[in-house]
Amino acid sequence: LYVTGEAGGGQPFSSTLTRRLIAEGDVAGAAEILGRPHRVEGIVVRGAQRGRELGFPTANVETLPHTAIPADGVYAGWLEVAGESMPAAISVGTNPQFDAVDRTVEAYAIDRVDLDLYGLHVAVDFLAYVRGMLKFDSIDDLLVAMAADVKRSSELTAAYDRTH
């Protein structure tokens, strides 16, 4: 079998190609090969609580070693917990706004500020790359970007047919 879309450029299906696309942030290309969005799973752990303080509480997902994590950036996708799947804006990276050094996967379940997920097993499905990871001039600029990320993530997840 050969990938026929842009994702693989006609290259044969392979786990190597799939891992490379994920590492480059091309989660849509990886999904074309996988037949579904790329998924990472893990346990929700306590973070620095910055998302919560900014009005965007995130699930900080501690993934298993050797998990294929996409390139640093913001993605649209879903956060799934206990069988409930919620549209999400997902951040992957070191959180340069706050000079953090540890690479994290954080998912904000859109419009869900009521969740208490600490210690729970969750899955994060990556649908599309939204933008690269940036350090903004101010927290206000960050908040504007986060609101735009959430809006774009909501649009992308709403337009995706998960039944196929």
Phi and psi in degrees as a GROMACS rama.xvg file:
@    title "Ramachandran Plot"
@    xaxis  label "Phi"
@    yaxis  label "Psi"
@TYPE xy
-128.888  143.805  TYR-2
-70.2579  130.805  VAL-3
-105.746  -15.8672  THR-4
-88.6882  -171.51  GLY-5
-62.5827  -29.0779  GLU-6
-54.5409  -47.5443  ALA-7
-105.934  -6.60891  GLY-8
55.7533  33.8667  GLY-9
80.0783  8.50333  GLY-10
-76.895  152.425  GLN-11
-63.2301  146.93  PRO-12
-56.8272  136.092  PHE-13
-162.502  155.189  SER-14
-66.5072  -31.5059  SER-15
-62.9987  -46.7566  THR-16
-62.7611  -43.808  LEU-17
-60.8964  -47.028  THR-18
-62.6003  -38.4553  ARG-19
-64.4935  -45.3363  ARG-20
-60.4712  -43.0669  LEU-21
-62.4529  -46.7953  ILE-22
-61.1967  -29.8516  ALA-23
-85.8452  -3.93063  GLU-24
87.9988  3.91198  GLY-25
-85.6981  69.2392  ASP-26
-70.257  -27.0663  VAL-27
-67.6516  -40.7512  ALA-28
-64.7957  -40.8664  GLY-29
-64.0534  -39.1501  ALA-30
-64.5095  -33.3846  ALA-31
-60.8597  -38.9597  GLU-32
-76.3464  -45.3357  ILE-33
-71.7303  -25.4094  LEU-34
82.2975  10.2096  GLY-35
-166.72  162.183  ARG-36
-62.1462  147.559  PRO-37
-65.0944  137.934  HIS-38
-122.932  137.222  ARG-39
-121.094  148.984  VAL-40
-129.152  156.554  GLU-41
177.307  -170.744  GLY-42
-104.835  138.363  ILE-43
-78.0562  124.961  VAL-44
-118.868  161.88  VAL-45
-72.417  135.596  ARG-46
-109.054  -153.961  GLY-47
-81.1608  -2.12199  ALA-48
68.5995  14.2588  GLN-49
-67.2004  -40.994  ARG-50
-57.9834  -45.2748  GLY-51
-61.4415  -44.3118  ARG-52
-63.1773  -30.2947  GLU-53
-89.3935  -1.28937  LEU-54
93.1598  7.90097  GLY-55
-129.005  74.1318  PHE-56
-64.1787  128.133  PRO-57
-112.862  152.685  THR-58
-91.0939  114.309  ALA-59
-85.9279  110.141  ASN-60
-96.6757  117.028  VAL-61
-87.143  106.72  GLU-62
-87.4922  163.672  THR-63
-70.7423  153.468  LEU-64
-58.4147  149.123  PRO-65
69.7898  14.7217  HIS-66
-73.1085  138.292  THR-67
-77.1719  102.631  ALA-68
-99.4372  132.791  ILE-69
-63.1188  165.328  PRO-70
-56.9909  156.61  ALA-71
-56.3366  138.032  ASP-72
156.14  -172.22  GLY-73
-111.985  136.888  VAL-74
-130.577  155.533  TYR-75
-97.2904  144.792  ALA-76
179.135  -148.214  GLY-77
-136.284  148.085  TRP-78
-110.422  124.659  LEU-79
-117.405  130.522  GLU-80
-142.44  131.239  VAL-81
49.7408  40.5055  ALA-82
82.9179  -6.44412  GLY-83
-96.5983  124.89  GLU-84
-106.523  126.059  SER-85
-124.285  134.839  MET-86
-55.1651  142.887  PRO-87
-144.206  150.818  ALA-88
-101.562  128.552  ALA-89
-119.635  132.025  ILE-90
-111.255  130.43  SER-91
-123.329  126.801  VAL-92
147.27  -164.972  GLY-93
-95.7648  1.36156  THR-94
59.8949  64.745  ASN-95
-63.5412  -21.2667  PRO-96
-59.1311  -31.5441  GLN-97
-114.704  19.9415  PHE-98
55.4634  32.4337  ASP-99
-73.5038  158.071  ALA-100
-117.761  -24.1872  VAL-101
-79.6823  135.562  ASP-102
-81.2868  129.017  ARG-103
-130.089  161.025  THR-104
-115.975  118.226  VAL-105
-126.936  131.096  GLU-106
-120.701  127.53  ALA-107
-100.894  112.524  TYR-108
-72.0636  112.003  ALA-109
-57.0149  128.271  ILE-110
63.1262  21.016  ASP-111
-120.057  97.0066  ARG-112
-103.359  3.48755  VAL-113
-95.4822  1.35191  ASP-114
-84.3456  139.862  LEU-115
-123.329  97.1666  ASP-116
-107.069  1.52377  LEU-117
-55.2608  129.543  TYR-118
84.3232  -6.15217  GLY-119
-89.2521  150.859  LEU-120
-81.8301  128.702  HIS-121
-131.266  163.921  VAL-122
-124.129  143.569  ALA-123
-122.447  120.98  VAL-124
-103.739  127.889  ASP-125
-97.6817  115.233  PHE-126
-91.9328  -51.642  LEU-127
-152.29  148.647  ALA-128
-76.3047  132.006  TYR-129
-102.657  -49.6488  VAL-130
-166.538  167.34  ARG-131
-75.9986  167.274  GLY-132
-80.912  128.991  MET-133
-130.486  157.513  LEU-134
-108.045  124.102  LYS-135
-94.0123  162.405  PHE-136
-69.6186  -25.107  ASP-137
-153.3  165.156  SER-138
-64.214  -36.6688  ILE-139
-60.5406  -42.0622  ASP-140
-63.9055  -39.322  ASP-141
-61.1087  -45.1626  LEU-142
-62.6907  -38.531  LEU-143
-62.5285  -44.9483  VAL-144
-64.8049  -41.1774  ALA-145
-63.5963  -40.759  MET-146
-62.9864  -40.2145  ALA-147
-66.5836  -39.0349  ALA-148
-62.091  -42.9981  ASP-149
-65.1319  -43.3219  VAL-150
-61.1495  -47.5751  LYS-151
-64.6544  -42.2349  ARG-152
-62.2928  -40.8329  SER-153
-62.6276  -43.1603  SER-154
-63.5368  -45.5908  GLU-155
-65.611  -43.6009  LEU-156
-69.9305  -35.7139  THR-157
-66.0319  -31.5156  ALA-158
-83.3029  -11.2366  ALA-159
-89.7673  131.405  TYR-160
-90.4814  105.746  ASP-161
-84.1718  3.8427  ARG-162
-87.5186  -8.41317  THR-163
